[in-house]
């Protein structure tokens, strides 16, 4: 019996088996050494010191990741982190490293550590893959949650496609996505190019995980990024959203030329509502009219394509109103027309240019996430991939000035209709839409 006991004890020590408490939590870090972890990609230094994992920056090496040897699917992860100096870092989860993907580069979901003025800590980034999925601009109330010069408590909940994060008890992000249902957890030390930033440290402690008897936390009422095609989550339903396009029918839309959906030029197939190139189906609009609203939609344009989402229509004909421009800026000539780029992607067409950075724009053949908000007080916003790129107030002096300088100058009451349909433009170019959903404000 003693031999069996000692053999069992030796197996525990050699395999780094995690201790589990009565409430189902297991420690991922034993407080003494890095048993159960392995380092990938960069050459930053990781050490176990005084019950903490300490990561130290090294110049001229790629992003470094200290990864769990075990993979996790559904779980709740909690840990504390502390930065000696303010710089970028993060915690990977449901992540992978495969020889067939970028030669083994770590990729997958990351819970951000961002002490900069941008303040996107606990937002969700897709490392080495799709980029930002949940910038914290979507939940500005959470931007003050990070504590400089103190230990910060992070919580990550992954149950099925639902991913939620908290920072120091503040709900930060809620994402629905199913690209990677399982993977390792990793602690990132970001790459640095400046030798002066070498030897900076980030520390982690009290790293624990729960994988069984999980109960989804209540929805916190924060903004939801739902990347499941044509899906309406319970959290979105609670906010009042409904699907205008469910991936199967275009029953909520009709031609601007009549009461039926166009017989040609448009297609519903494979979960997409598509404008076909050269089909001359004409633009479509919702059968229902809306006053104040929040509209969310995914769109993908082909090379050189042009389209748009129009609203505030009714005062000057069925196709004249405010427009969220959809355009391939790199390959369509209209991007160079207008004034100061006010005909580019996500702009208020011919009126206000979108203030956007190229790295937050997905090009031809890739999905972008659009969002239009028209508030009851006539304030309006355009969003692109989680970032606000246009804001204005209908009827303001600035708005009137811009209209007077535009192609709409001679149209009385341009864009000021109290209620109107949502209009999707046919510009004879191939553009695809999905996950079109709306709520009235």
VENWO-V529654 format. One record per residue. N is the residue number from 1. RES is the residue in three letters. PHI is phi as a letter, one per 20 degrees, with the letter a starting at -180 (* if undefined). NEAR is the number of other C-alpha atoms within 10 Angstrom. Layout:
n	res	phi	near
N	RES	PHI	NEAR
N	RES	PHI	NEAR
//
This chain:
n	res	phi	near
1	UNK	*	6
2	UNK	f	7
3	UNK	f	8
4	UNK	f	9
5	UNK	f	9
6	UNK	f	11
7	UNK	f	11
8	UNK	f	11
9	UNK	f	11
10	UNK	f	12
11	UNK	f	11
12	UNK	f	13
13	UNK	f	11
14	UNK	f	10
15	UNK	e	10
16	UNK	m	17
17	UNK	g	15
18	UNK	f	18
19	UNK	e	14
20	UNK	d	14
21	UNK	e	10
22	UNK	f	6
23	UNK	e	9
24	UNK	n	13
25	UNK	e	19
26	UNK	c	19
27	UNK	f	19
28	UNK	e	25
29	UNK	c	24
30	UNK	e	22
31	UNK	n	17
32	UNK	c	13
33	UNK	b	16
34	UNK	e	19
35	UNK	g	19
36	UNK	n	17
37	UNK	c	20
38	UNK	b	13
39	UNK	e	19
40	UNK	c	19
41	UNK	m	16
42	UNK	f	20
43	UNK	d	19
44	UNK	g	27
45	UNK	e	17
46	UNK	d	22
47	UNK	b	14
48	UNK	e	19
49	UNK	c	12
50	UNK	l	11
51	UNK	m	14
52	UNK	c	21
53	UNK	e	24
54	UNK	d	21
55	UNK	d	25
56	UNK	c	18
57	UNK	f	24
58	UNK	c	24
59	UNK	f	17
60	UNK	l	15
61	UNK	c	15
62	UNK	f	18
63	UNK	g	20
64	UNK	d	27
65	UNK	c	28
66	UNK	e	25
67	UNK	d	26
68	UNK	f	21
69	UNK	f	15
70	UNK	e	11
71	UNK	d	14
72	UNK	c	20
73	UNK	d	16
74	UNK	e	20
75	UNK	a	21
76	UNK	c	23
77	UNK	d	22
78	UNK	c	21
79	UNK	b	19
80	UNK	d	19
81	UNK	c	22
82	UNK	b	20
83	UNK	d	23
84	UNK	f	12
85	UNK	c	14
86	UNK	f	16
87	UNK	b	17
88	UNK	f	18
89	UNK	b	22
90	UNK	r	25
91	UNK	d	25
92	UNK	f	27
93	UNK	b	28
94	UNK	l	22
95	UNK	d	23
96	UNK	c	21
97	UNK	b	18
98	UNK	c	11
99	UNK	g	8
100	UNK	e	8
101	UNK	c	13
102	UNK	l	12
103	UNK	l	10
104	UNK	n	13
105	UNK	f	21
106	UNK	f	24
107	UNK	b	21
108	UNK	p	24
109	UNK	f	28
110	UNK	c	26
111	UNK	e	27
112	UNK	f	26
113	UNK	d	26
114	UNK	c	19
115	UNK	e	21
116	UNK	f	12
117	UNK	f	7
118	UNK	f	11
119	UNK	m	20
120	UNK	d	27
121	UNK	g	28
122	UNK	m	32
123	UNK	f	30
124	UNK	d	28
125	UNK	d	22
126	UNK	d	19
127	UNK	f	18
128	UNK	l	13
129	UNK	b	13
130	UNK	d	15
131	UNK	m	18
132	UNK	f	20
133	UNK	d	23
134	UNK	c	27
135	UNK	f	24
136	UNK	f	24
137	UNK	g	16
138	UNK	f	21
139	UNK	c	19
140	UNK	g	13
141	UNK	f	13
142	UNK	e	23
143	UNK	f	22
144	UNK	e	13
145	UNK	f	20
146	UNK	f	22
147	UNK	d	14
148	UNK	f	14
149	UNK	m	12
150	UNK	c	12
151	UNK	f	17
152	UNK	d	19
153	UNK	e	21
154	UNK	d	24
155	UNK	c	22
156	UNK	c	20
157	UNK	d	22
158	UNK	c	24
159	UNK	c	18
160	UNK	m	15
161	UNK	e	17
162	UNK	e	16
163	UNK	c	22
164	UNK	c	26
165	UNK	c	25
166	UNK	c	22
167	UNK	c	25
168	UNK	l	17
169	UNK	n	12
170	UNK	e	19
171	UNK	f	20
172	UNK	d	29
173	UNK	c	28
174	UNK	c	26
175	UNK	c	21
176	UNK	d	20
177	UNK	a	17
178	UNK	c	13
179	UNK	f	12
180	UNK	c	14
181	UNK	e	16
182	UNK	b	19
183	UNK	r	23
184	UNK	e	21
185	UNK	d	26
186	UNK	b	25
187	UNK	d	27
188	UNK	e	25
189	UNK	d	30
190	UNK	f	21
191	UNK	f	21
192	UNK	c	19
193	UNK	d	12
194	UNK	e	10
195	UNK	g	11
196	UNK	f	9
197	UNK	e	15
198	UNK	f	16
199	UNK	m	15
200	UNK	e	16
201	UNK	c	20
202	UNK	c	25
203	UNK	c	21
204	UNK	c	21
205	UNK	b	22
206	UNK	l	18
207	UNK	e	20
208	UNK	c	20
209	UNK	b	22
210	UNK	c	20
211	UNK	c	16
212	UNK	c	12
213	UNK	l	9
214	UNK	e	14
215	UNK	c	10
216	UNK	g	14
217	UNK	f	9
218	UNK	f	7
219	UNK	f	14
220	UNK	e	14
221	UNK	n	12
222	UNK	e	18
223	UNK	f	17
224	UNK	d	20
225	UNK	e	22
226	UNK	d	23
227	UNK	e	17
228	UNK	e	15
229	UNK	g	15
230	UNK	l	22
231	UNK	d	19
232	UNK	d	17
233	UNK	f	17
234	UNK	f	11
235	UNK	f	18
236	UNK	f	21
237	UNK	f	12
238	UNK	f	10
239	UNK	e	16
240	UNK	o	14
241	UNK	f	21
242	UNK	c	18
243	UNK	e	20
244	UNK	e	24
245	UNK	c	24
246	UNK	d	21
247	UNK	n	20
248	UNK	c	13
249	UNK	b	15
250	UNK	d	18
251	UNK	f	13
252	UNK	e	14
253	UNK	c	22
254	UNK	b	19
255	UNK	f	19
256	UNK	f	22
257	UNK	e	14
258	UNK	a	9
259	UNK	e	10
260	UNK	d	13
261	UNK	f	20
262	UNK	g	19
263	UNK	f	10
264	UNK	b	12
265	UNK	n	19
266	UNK	c	24
267	UNK	b	17
268	UNK	d	17
269	UNK	b	11
270	UNK	l	8
271	UNK	m	17
272	UNK	d	24
273	UNK	d	23
274	UNK	c	21
275	UNK	e	29
276	UNK	e	19
277	UNK	f	17
278	UNK	m	12
279	UNK	e	16
280	UNK	l	16
281	UNK	e	22
282	UNK	n	19
283	UNK	f	24
284	UNK	c	27
285	UNK	b	24
286	UNK	f	19
287	UNK	f	18
288	UNK	e	13
289	UNK	d	14
290	UNK	c	21
291	UNK	e	17
292	UNK	e	20
293	UNK	b	17
294	UNK	c	19
295	UNK	d	21
296	UNK	c	22
297	UNK	b	20
298	UNK	d	21
299	UNK	b	21
300	UNK	c	24
301	UNK	d	25
302	UNK	e	18
303	UNK	f	18
304	UNK	m	16
305	UNK	e	20
306	UNK	b	26
307	UNK	a	24
308	UNK	r	23
309	UNK	d	23
310	UNK	d	24
311	UNK	b	26
312	UNK	m	28
313	UNK	e	25
314	UNK	p	19
315	UNK	e	18
316	UNK	c	17
317	UNK	o	8
318	UNK	f	16
319	UNK	c	20
320	UNK	d	18
321	UNK	a	24
322	UNK	f	21
323	UNK	c	27
324	UNK	e	27
325	UNK	f	24
326	UNK	d	23
327	UNK	b	28
328	UNK	e	23
329	UNK	g	20
330	UNK	f	14
331	UNK	c	14
332	UNK	d	14
333	UNK	f	14
334	UNK	f	17
335	UNK	f	19
336	UNK	e	14
337	UNK	e	12
338	UNK	m	17
339	UNK	c	14
340	UNK	l	14
341	UNK	m	20
342	UNK	e	22
343	UNK	d	27
344	UNK	e	29
345	UNK	g	25
346	UNK	m	29
347	UNK	f	27
348	UNK	e	25
349	UNK	g	24
350	UNK	m	23
351	UNK	c	25
352	UNK	c	23
353	UNK	f	22
354	UNK	f	25
355	UNK	e	17
356	UNK	c	17
357	UNK	d	9
358	UNK	g	7
359	UNK	f	9
360	UNK	d	15
361	UNK	d	16
362	UNK	e	18
363	UNK	e	18
364	UNK	g	19
365	UNK	n	13
366	UNK	c	12
367	UNK	e	18
368	UNK	d	19
369	UNK	d	23
370	UNK	d	22
371	UNK	b	22
372	UNK	c	25
373	UNK	c	21
374	UNK	d	24
375	UNK	e	17
376	UNK	g	13
377	UNK	e	9
378	UNK	m	17
379	UNK	f	15
380	UNK	b	18
381	UNK	b	19
382	UNK	d	23
383	UNK	c	22
384	UNK	c	23
385	UNK	l	21
386	UNK	n	20
387	UNK	c	21
388	UNK	f	19
389	UNK	d	20
390	UNK	b	20
391	UNK	b	20
392	UNK	a	16
393	UNK	c	16
394	UNK	f	20
395	UNK	n	16
396	UNK	f	12
397	UNK	f	10
398	UNK	f	12
399	UNK	f	14
400	UNK	f	17
401	UNK	f	13
402	UNK	f	16
403	UNK	f	21
404	UNK	f	14
405	UNK	e	13
406	UNK	d	15
407	UNK	f	12
408	UNK	e	18
409	UNK	g	14
410	UNK	e	11
411	UNK	d	13
412	UNK	f	10
413	UNK	m	18
414	UNK	g	21
415	UNK	m	23
416	UNK	d	19
417	UNK	g	16
418	UNK	f	15
419	UNK	c	15
420	UNK	a	24
421	UNK	f	21
422	UNK	e	22
423	UNK	d	27
424	UNK	d	24
425	UNK	e	23
426	UNK	e	25
427	UNK	d	20
428	UNK	m	19
429	UNK	c	22
430	UNK	f	22
431	UNK	b	28
432	UNK	d	22
433	UNK	c	23
434	UNK	b	25
435	UNK	l	25
436	UNK	e	24
437	UNK	b	22
438	UNK	b	23
439	UNK	c	19
440	UNK	e	17
441	UNK	d	14
//
